[in-house]
Structures are given as structure tokens and as C-alpha cells.
Amino acid sequence: MTLKVLIAPQEFKGTLTALQAGQAIMRGFTSVHDQAEVDVVPLADGGAGTVDVLLTAGDGEERFTRVTDPMGRPVHARWGLLDGGKTAVIEMAAASGLALVQKADRDPMTAHTYGTGELILAALDAGARRILIGAGGSATCDGGVGAASALGVAFLDDKGAHLPLGPRHLARLKKIDKSGLDPRLAGATLEVLTDVRNPLLGEEGSARIYAPQKGADHDDIERLDTLLHQLARISRETSGEAFEQEAGSGAAGGLAFGLRAFCGGQLRRGFDVISEALGLFTKVNECDLVLTGEGQLDPQTAYFKGPYALGRLARMQKKRVVIFAGAVHGGSSGVRDAFDEVVAVSRGNRLDPARAGVDLEEAVARWAIRQSK
């Protein structure tokens, strides 16, 4: 009986795309089991790689649009159209991502998401009526104010003047006017795809958990959380609804909150949407073994990142599932319940970018040899 293997890794950040990782795992496995029937399915969860994965799965059309980066500079952002132009897929990181800003220039007090709003406008201009927005890898902590501003929402001070972009100005926020919101959004759906469940505010909120990696010091973190409280309060007074404690509202520096509160967006688990597009439930059901992978296995993996969610799906269907991690960090014991086996590719803290594909391939081959004995 032919062994059926599903190979579905996520990107190994900074070293391998999801497709490259999948191909390396396939080479390593088939070097030992050359008769196996292998299906390579690159995986994403709403973060980096989402556009690639969905364009590949849906035979989509790649687009580039000149937008504004987090620091107000021009950047050509990549996105895609699917379903004959009915669906657009965007990664907010392409317009408002941390990778667009040199480390010395990172400043979440001034960085904004205006460019992400411009990408949404480009999708509307192209005729898309379902817009998927991957919320991950942001340089920002503006509560989605920049994106909402690009879409026509006005954030005003006590004199009725528009606030400049960047969260530092939210202390002067007195009114939110949604009357100028692009009317095309009424006939479209915005789906914010996220793998995190953090709310906008508080100890587990956007500022306290994620702002440090964006360049915030202790004082910045306290200030940002206060400013986001101000934004949430004015939002409640404007709409009568509270969105700031919704799971996932803190994603991408609160972009998820802003698109939900001001633009009618929906918050979705990225893995659920992508799993549906890829037909993963059926693929897992039809295979004997699942091999997945990611660059780093740590406690954040359990926030329903792609490999963890896939592992849970596979275990639910009583399939054996193995993860190959570029590095395994302390405190990751709580995520191991999703996998039958965890294999560390690197003995250090990270993969060598120059050898990542080879090291992954060789690690898979060594594992496959051990299993065949």
C-alpha cells in the first residue's frame, strides 16, 4: 500500500518561503521513501506568506501598488486578486510592516497603517468585493487609525481639525466621523486574518505584548496603551459598541480593531480561511502522515499559528503529525500536544540562512531513516 504524505510547512521566517520549505522536506523524505505519494501544500495563517499561498492555491493574479510605508515614504506593495477578481488578498506587512523600517528608524509612536488602507482602496478600485487582510508583521501600534483614515474616516480634535497620522496624536482625539467612509465598503466584506488572540488593551494587549519588538521602550509602551484606551473610549462613544476586548483586536498593532470598529471588518482566524481555501481538512483525511514545519517553535506557536492548527486538525483525525522546527526554544512544551514528534533542525537559536534548505532536507532524511529502522 502506497504511503500518502501531506507536507504542509509555514515559512521559515528570514530563511525559507513556505514553498521552499515544503520542497526541502519533500526531498529529504523521498530520498528515503521514494515510493511515497507526496502532496506539498505551502501553509500560512494570515501573516507572512499569505499572499503567496493563496495566489498559488487559487491561480490568482499578482498586483503591485505604490502606497505609503509606516514612516510616510513610498513603497510598492505586492498583493493579489483571486476568483476572477472578486477576491483580493493583502498582507498589511507589505505596506505597514516592520521589515520596511530599518532598526534604527523604528518608532511605533509615529508609525502608521495609512498604506494598508491604500491597499484596500486599490482592491476596491480593482472591483474586489471580498478583501482578505493578513494582519501580521506590523511596524505599527496605531489602532488601525491610519488605514481607516485612508478609507475616509475622520479622526478629529476639539476644534474639528484632522489629527496627523501616528498614535502620538491620539491624546487630542475628541471625535470620530465615519460619514466619509468609502461607500464601496458597504457592498464588500473585509476579513482580517490573524493568528493571535490578543485584545487591543491591557496586559495582553497590543502595546504591552508587541510594541517592544517594534522599537518601543518602557515609557512608550505605557504611553501607547494609554493612547489606545483613548481611541477605544471615543470609539465606544461614537458607535455605542465595544470592540477593544474582542479576541484578535490587538493584531497588527490594533489594525484589526480599527478595521472592525470603523470600517465594518470581520476578525477571522487566518488558518481557518486559508485551510478552507486549500482544502486541508480533506487533504489531511486522505493522507497517512502529515509533515509540517516553521522557523521557530516557541510558546507563540500555540496562538493557532499555522503548524499548530494543522497539527491539531491532524491529531483530531488520528493522523500522525511531525513538525520540523528551525529552532526549538524554551517554554515550548505547551505546544507539543499538537504533534506526535518535534524535530529541531538547528542545534542553535536559528537556522543559517545560507544553509537553511540543505539543513532542513538533511534533518528530514535523518528522521526518515530512523523511522524506517
Buried (B, 14 or more C-beta within 10 A) or exposed (E): EEEBBBBBBBBBBBBBBBBBBBBBBBBBBBBBBEEBEBBBBBBBBBBBBBBBBBBBBBEBBEBEBEBBBBBBEEBEBBBBBBEEBEBBBBBBBBBBBBEBBEEEEBBBBBBBBBBBBBBBBBBBEBEBBBBBBBBBBBBBBBBBBBBBBBBBBBBBBEEEEEBEBBBBBBEBBBEBBBEEBBEBBEEBBBBBBBBBBBBBBBEBBBBBBBBBEBBBEEEBBBBBBEBBBBBBEBBBEBEEEEBBBBBBBBBBBBBBBBBBBBBBBEBBBBBBBBBEBBEBEEBBEBBBBBBBBBBBBBEBBBBBBBBBBBBBBBBEBEBBBBBBBBBBBEEBEEBBEBBBEBBBBBEEEBBEEEEBBEBBBBBBBEBBEEBEE
